[in-house]
Each structure stands twice: as C-alpha cells, then as structure tokens.
Amino acid sequence: MAGPVPPPPLAQFAGSPTRRFYTGGKLDRALGIDDLRARTHRRMPRFALEYLEAGSEDEATLAREREAFGEWRFLPRTLVDVSERTPARPILDRPAPMPVIIAPTGLNGVFQEKADTALAIGAARAGVPFVQSTMSNDTIEQVAAVAGLRHWFQLYVFGPDHIWQALVDRAAAAGCEALVLTSNSQVFGNREWDARTRASETRPSLATIANAAGHPRWLVTTLGHGLPSFVNVIGFVPKDHHGFFQSAFWIREQMPKSLSWDTVAKVRARWPGKFLLKGILNPEDVKLALAAGVDGLVLSSHGGRQMDWAVAPLDILPRARDIVGDRMTLMLSGGIRRGTDVLKAIALGADAVMAGRAPLYGLCAGGADGVERALAILHKELCDAMGLLGISRLDQLGPHLLEPMRAL
Ligand SMILES: Cc1cc2nc3c(=O)[nH]c(=O)nc-3n(C[C@H](O)[C@H](O)[C@H](O)COP(=O)(O)O)c2cc1C
C-alpha cells in the first residue's frame, strides 16, 4: 500500500455524497486535523509526505496507534451542569491550557525553512510545550529565543560521550525546561516507503526529483536556502560526511546499540532539570524507570516508525499507571488526532499527551499559524467533548467513563 494509512472508517456514506476535506489556505476553515492533513498532502512533494507519514515495514504498529483509540467508547453522562469547563491541567507542575505537548520530530526542514522555530511559535501562542529534536534543522538557541515558549529538548545519544554531554549542557544553557531521552531508536526502524523515494542512500530517485520539481512553491520556501542541515550536531560530523543524506546516515551509524540504563543514569546525573524517557512500551521497563530516577515516561512507538507489530502506547497505558501510581509523570505519544483521543488517554491514566503529526500537518498547511490552528482545533474539540461527556474538569475523567469494545 503506497502512502499513509487512511483514517479509521468512520460514519461515511459509501462514497455518496462525495465528501472532501477543506484544502484551502483559510486556516479558520480547517475544521479538523484531517483538513490540515489534506492540505499538507496537496502542498508537499511525495518524498516529504512519505517521511512524514511512513511507519516501519507493514505499518502494523502505525495502524494500531489509531485502532487502539477505536477500541474505547465513552459512557457520556447527561443532565450535568457543564457551563463552566476547562481542559487546563498542569504539565510537569506548571499550568497549561490543555495536557498537550508538541512531540519531537527531526528533519522538519524538509517541510519548510525554519520549521522548528515556526512550531515553537505556534506552541508558545497556544501555551503548550514544544520538544525540539536532536535532529532539528534550527539551532537550540534560535528556538530558545521564541518569546513565552516552554522549550524542551529531545536527546539522541550517538558517538562518544562528549557529544551528548555537549548537547545536554547546551540545552541547559539555553534554558530548556525538560530533557527527553529517546530510548527506542538506536536501531533504525525499517521505513521502506520513505527509503523507496531514494535511488541510493545518498541520492533521491528520478521520480522523487521530478515530483519535487512539480511543487515550485515548496521548492522556493523550503529549498530556497539549500538543503536543511542538522545544525546542532553537524559540528560533530566528519567534514567528508557533511552532505544532507551523508550526515543523516553517519549519525544513524554512530548510535550505540549498547544504550542502557547506565546511560540513563549518566544523563540523569548531568541534566539539572526535569528528565523524561521516551520510547517505553513494556511494563518491565516502566518498573525499571521507577528505579532510575527519571521524572516521567513517554509511552511511545515513535509514531509506528520503529518496531513493527508492537502494541500501541494506549494499550499499555492502564498497566503503566498501575505500576507507577502517582510516583511519576506518565505521558503517551502516538495517534493523537482529536480532542476525544486526548480525553481517552487522560481517562486511562496519562497526565499529558505528545502529538507529532497533528501539529506537523498544521505546519505544512500554514507555518506557525497552521501549528496554532492545529492546537486550537484540539483545544476546542477537548472543550466540546468534555461538555458532551458531562465533565467540567479533566480530573473528573477516569476509566468509569469508558467502555472497552473488546475483552482486554
Ligand atoms: C516525521 C517524524 C519525525 C520524528 N522524529 C523524532 C525524533 O527526532 N525524535 C523522537 O524522539 N521522536 C521522533 N518522532 C516520533 C514523535 O516524537 C512522536 O512520538 C510520534 O510522531 C507520535 O505519533 P503521532 O505522529 O501519531 O502523534 C518522529 C515522528 C515523525 C512522524
């Protein structure tokens, strides 16, 4: 199957009438994240879409992330006064208008120039944190300069220790509030659809080049200043590997397959702020994390891009909450497209969620304004769904308001 996994079948009328998402440029006419996604698909060249959408191998993990949400239904209460309601909820002990964070995504420079700065501006306007990836194409300092931003940094460990130490120190000096260590990506997931856009490791295919040439606006706004560079780490890359693809593959090869809880302890000891581990999907690892002194966990399959046929974060969320109790912050990342997804995650034990593709669709549809629009859509959907469910505050949520659709 080429391209993205389609959204789960909802109430459609077998093709009649023909329905279309809004793909125009008036962002306030984008009613749902799917409108922003449809505009993204109109605007971006195919290789950028494959990078954005692809999962690994058969994309079974990717599909499961959405399916898992479909297996829970609400038990809405009625005749409850919901005239004053808010999805506000603290994130890492600081107030936030909703429990949503922009997840780290690398290489956003293929979508537009200064993409991470745009994501950060959208996040700051919405009052939610933004996690900048190690593989960002904007410098840590450029993003840190965005006024009012809750700036977090995501760390990939690669090469000798001095590299991650320098990155951690730089993130601390830039005032980052939290460090997110990604633990599940030392072996690179087999993303065939992404790889098929290249003729070799270092060369796009002719079809990719021809398709990109058919997107002149993207060419000007994205490649107008040359290919994006991994600016925060390029200084550690040997000069003969500074090319775009060469540097990406070189870094990938330097990621130690021996990453362990010892590394976690070393990073913990060096980082002065809040420290989260991202990429956990097994309850045994949740238990080990408790002993490792981390402040929180992000249950995640990397957006279905790493181990195929894995469970979805939502599948293990209730068990993970049972294990950690109130001793640790628990977050989920994977499959968030609607306010109701956020509600289900919170009801099943998450303190907050990290959304990856949803804000990226906003970015591709309309830069920082599009990111802000994506977050506003999630906020509005959350408020509306809370009212429909009969709650006024998120602490009223719980499994008692959900019904599993299969034996769990
Ligand atoms: C294009 C793309 C790039 C990503 N890059 C990173 C990364 O650099 N670091 C990381 O920890 N996770 C990365 N992820 C995983 C996201 O942080 C997040 O967990 C995932 O996208 C969640 O699923 P969702 O897209 O359905 O919200 C990436 C995901 C995507 C889609």
The ligand as an SDF file (V2000), in Angstrom:
LIG
                    3D

 31 33  0  0  0  0  0  0  0  0999 V2000
    8.3230   12.8750   10.8800 C   0  0  0  0  0  0  0  0  0  0  0  0
    8.5930   12.3510   12.2630 C   0  0  0  0  0  0  0  0  0  0  0  0
    9.8370   12.5530   12.8340 C   0  0  0  0  0  0  0  0  0  0  0  0
   10.0820   12.1140   14.1340 C   0  0  0  0  0  0  0  0  0  0  0  0
   11.3030   12.3880   14.7140 N   0  0  0  0  0  0  0  0  0  0  0  0
   11.5040   12.0870   16.0150 C   0  0  0  0  0  0  0  0  0  0  0  0
   12.6930   12.4970   16.6800 C   0  0  0  0  0  0  0  0  0  0  0  0
   13.5600   13.1440   16.0940 O   0  0  0  0  0  0  0  0  0  0  0  0
   12.8250   12.1610   17.9920 N   0  0  0  0  0  0  0  0  0  0  0  0
   11.8740   11.4660   18.6850 C   0  0  0  0  0  0  0  0  0  0  0  0
   12.0480   11.1830   19.8670 O   0  0  0  0  0  0  0  0  0  0  0  0
   10.7210   11.1020   18.0720 N   0  0  0  0  0  0  0  0  0  0  0  0
   10.5200   11.3860   16.7810 C   0  0  0  0  0  0  0  0  0  0  0  0
    9.3230   11.0450   16.1880 N   0  0  0  0  0  0  0  0  0  0  0  0
    8.2420   10.4340   16.9840 C   0  0  0  0  0  0  0  0  0  0  0  0
    7.3590   11.5490   17.5860 C   0  0  0  0  0  0  0  0  0  0  0  0
    8.0210   12.2210   18.6280 O   0  0  0  0  0  0  0  0  0  0  0  0
    6.0370   11.0290   18.1810 C   0  0  0  0  0  0  0  0  0  0  0  0
    6.2930   10.1030   19.1960 O   0  0  0  0  0  0  0  0  0  0  0  0
    5.1120   10.4000   17.1460 C   0  0  0  0  0  0  0  0  0  0  0  0
    5.0550   11.1860   15.9860 O   0  0  0  0  0  0  0  0  0  0  0  0
    3.7330   10.2630   17.7780 C   0  0  0  0  0  0  0  0  0  0  0  0
    2.7940    9.8130   16.8920 O   0  0  0  0  0  0  0  0  0  0  0  0
    1.7650   10.8000   16.1090 P   0  0  0  0  0  0  0  0  0  0  0  0
    2.5680   11.3350   14.9650 O   0  0  0  0  0  0  0  0  0  0  0  0
    0.6850    9.8920   15.7080 O   0  0  0  0  0  0  0  0  0  0  0  0
    1.3460   11.8860   17.0780 O   0  0  0  0  0  0  0  0  0  0  0  0
    9.0740   11.4360   14.8650 C   0  0  0  0  0  0  0  0  0  0  0  0
    7.8310   11.2200   14.2640 C   0  0  0  0  0  0  0  0  0  0  0  0
    7.5810   11.6800   12.9860 C   0  0  0  0  0  0  0  0  0  0  0  0
    6.2060   11.4610   12.3860 C   0  0  0  0  0  0  0  0  0  0  0  0
  1  2  1  0
  2  3  1  0
  2 30  2  0
  3  4  2  0
  4  5  1  0
  4 28  1  0
  5  6  2  0
  6  7  1  0
  6 13  1  0
  7  8  2  0
  7  9  1  0
  9 10  1  0
 10 11  2  0
 10 12  1  0
 12 13  2  0
 13 14  1  0
 14 15  1  0
 14 28  1  0
 15 16  1  0
 16 17  1  0
 16 18  1  0
 18 19  1  0
 18 20  1  0
 20 21  1  0
 20 22  1  0
 22 23  1  0
 23 24  1  0
 24 25  2  0
 24 26  1  0
 24 27  1  0
 28 29  2  0
 29 30  1  0
 30 31  1  0
M  END
$$$$
